[in-house]
Amino acid sequence: MSTDSVMRHSDRWLAVLRIATGAWFIKTIGAKWVLLGGVLPVPMASERWIETLPRILEGYAESNPVAWFQALLEDVLIPNAELLAHFTAIGEGLVGIGLTIGLLTRTSAVGGLFLLVVYELAALGLPFSRHGLKLFMILACVAFFFARAGMVWGVDGWLSRRADSGST
């Protein structure tokens, strides 16, 4: 098997991982976005998410062992939970769409990395078993950024190939 063939093969598996990670973020749309008619997602936080988030943050604040992050939770995030609900709902949705279709993949990976790191910092007081998936996804987002993971099976790659063919 040639080196080029192996590289294409591994790029495809990276694309599979990118799409699966994007799907994990997209799944939040059904629970966090407003659904018109119960079907059409609107990029804004649902009432359910706006009501739920403060309780989640309060639980994180109670058990968080990092004093500065506990203070951030209590003094900034909990009092602004409604705004944060919209930010997380829209952010997760956009990251999910971007990673799934490979559009603005590097930007989507940075957005996902930011959200995941904040979620991990908030949840530091939880048992380690609750962190595995997010820690794995943090590493995946780093890989997507540096490997330009949207070039295979993604809009980024399609746009790049189209620009290259138009310039010759």
QUIZICOR-V400482 format. One record per backbone hydrogen bond with DSSP energy under -1.0 kcal/mol. NH is the residue of the N-H (numbers start at 0). CO is the residue of the C=O. E is the energy in kcal/mol with one decimal. If there is no record, write none. Layout:
# QUIZICOR-V400482
NH_CO_E + NH_CO_E
This chain:
# QUIZICOR-V400482
5_1_-2.2 + 6_2_-2.5 + 7_3_-2.4 + 8_4_-2.2 + 9_5_-2.6 + 10_6_-2.4 + 11_7_-1.8 + 12_8_-1.7 + 13_9_-2.2 + 14_10_-2.0 + 15_11_-2.2 + 16_12_-2.2 + 17_13_-2.6 + 18_14_-2.7 + 19_15_-2.5 + 20_16_-2.4 + 21_17_-2.5 + 22_18_-2.3 + 23_19_-1.7 + 24_20_-1.7 + 25_21_-2.5 + 26_22_-2.1 + 27_24_-1.3 + 28_25_-2.4 + 31_27_-2.6 + 32_28_-2.5 + 33_41_-1.1 + 33_43_-1.6 + 35_39_-2.9 + 37_34_-1.8 + 38_35_-1.9 + 39_35_-2.2 + 41_33_-3.0 + 43_41_-2.8 + 45_31_-2.8 + 49_45_-2.4 + 50_46_-2.4 + 51_47_-2.0 + 52_48_-2.6 + 55_51_-1.8 + 56_52_-2.8 + 57_53_-2.5 + 58_54_-1.9 + 59_55_-2.2 + 60_56_-2.7 + 61_57_-2.1 + 62_58_-1.3 + 63_59_-1.2 + 69_65_-2.8 + 70_66_-2.5 + 71_67_-1.8 + 72_68_-2.6 + 73_69_-2.6 + 74_70_-3.3 + 75_71_-2.0 + 76_71_-2.4 + 77_72_-3.0 + 80_77_-1.6 + 83_79_-2.4 + 84_80_-2.5 + 85_81_-1.7 + 86_82_-2.4 + 87_83_-3.1 + 88_84_-2.3 + 89_85_-2.7 + 90_86_-2.8 + 91_87_-2.8 + 92_88_-1.9 + 93_89_-2.8 + 94_90_-2.7 + 95_91_-2.5 + 96_92_-2.6 + 97_93_-2.8 + 98_94_-2.8 + 99_95_-2.5 + 100_96_-2.4 + 102_97_-2.0 + 107_103_-3.0 + 108_104_-2.8 + 109_105_-2.1 + 110_106_-2.5 + 111_107_-2.8 + 112_108_-2.7 + 113_109_-2.6 + 114_110_-2.4 + 115_111_-2.8 + 116_112_-2.5 + 117_113_-2.3 + 118_114_-2.7 + 119_115_-2.5 + 120_116_-2.5 + 121_117_-2.4 + 122_118_-1.9 + 123_120_-1.0 + 125_122_-2.2 + 129_126_-2.2 + 130_127_-2.4 + 134_130_-2.6 + 135_131_-2.3 + 136_132_-2.5 + 137_133_-2.2 + 138_134_-1.8 + 139_135_-2.2 + 140_136_-2.6 + 141_137_-1.9 + 142_138_-2.3 + 143_139_-2.8 + 144_140_-2.0 + 145_141_-2.3 + 146_142_-2.6 + 148_143_-1.9 + 150_147_-1.8 + 154_100_-2.4 + 155_101_-3.0 + 156_149_-2.0 + 157_153_-1.9 + 158_154_-3.1 + 159_155_-2.2 + 160_156_-2.8 + 161_157_-2.3 + 162_158_-2.4 + 163_159_-2.5 + 164_160_-2.4 + 165_161_-1.6 + 166_162_-1.0
